[in-house]
Amino acid sequence: MRKTRYAAAAMAAAAALTLAACGGGDDGGEAGGEASGEAGGDTVRIGIKFDQPGLGFDEGGEYTGFDVDVAKYVAAELGFEEDAIEWVEAPSANRENLLSTGEVDMIFATYSITDERKETVDFAGPYFVAGQDLLVRADDEEITGPESLTDKNLCSVAGSTSAARINEEFGAEANLVEQPGYAECVSLMGGGQIDAVTTDDIILAGLAAQEANAGQFKVVGNPFSEENYGVGLPKGSEDCEAINEAITKMIEEGAWEEAITANTEGADYTFNAELNPPTPDECA
Ligand code: GLU
């Protein structure tokens, strides 16, 4: 199934055109169109997290993390070099909206593929599989999984699968507080108002490894879901196939392994090797 260089280049060019058209064009794309224009035409707007170390992180205007590395690789395959990328913050609760209003062209933001989200957006990928887990104080021996959350103060993020799952499956027992981002949850736990933070294990491990949090918290290590990270696309996008090919190439070339290793270095985290790297799904 290997494409010739020409075919790949043609595909990349076609995909680049689609994305460019997407940015400049339709009704909802007003803000996007202007942004592309200002930057001189062929730019791609990519939504990422700004507050998740190791995944999507704003280090004073420099963006780092595994999502960022996958995004850069895919963008390059689609014909966008790094200086043509405009990074846009995509908090959990805003992702579908950012895509449907045309404010971003693609999202790489620990964005789980779900049937509910597929009603409003499309997904390429997955490019990673994480699992929902709990972050607790380092000396906590009581909380060992979602079953031990009765009467505990729990924090998660609005618009995430993490908050939804807790509400649906364990909501009656735990007191759930929702914040705009996981870093806010961790601050609250540092202040003693919260007993546990819940979301994907890789996100929690990255936050726990931050210098400011060193030694304070631990990931329970008992994942209770499968979170398939997809590339969020506007509904009806024609870029899914080209993105899946780019992800497959990144995995085959070893760049995927390099990126996940480099971005989890220093964190107490090992990805699930039975589920990773995943094979991208068929495009709809
Ligand atoms: N992967 C989950 C989700 O897409 C939780 C992480 C997040 O909020 O980004 O909702």
Residues whose N, C-alpha, C, O or C-beta is under 5 A from the ligand:
A	BS01	LIG	S92 A109 T110 Y111 S112 G159 S160 T161 S162 T199 D200 E227
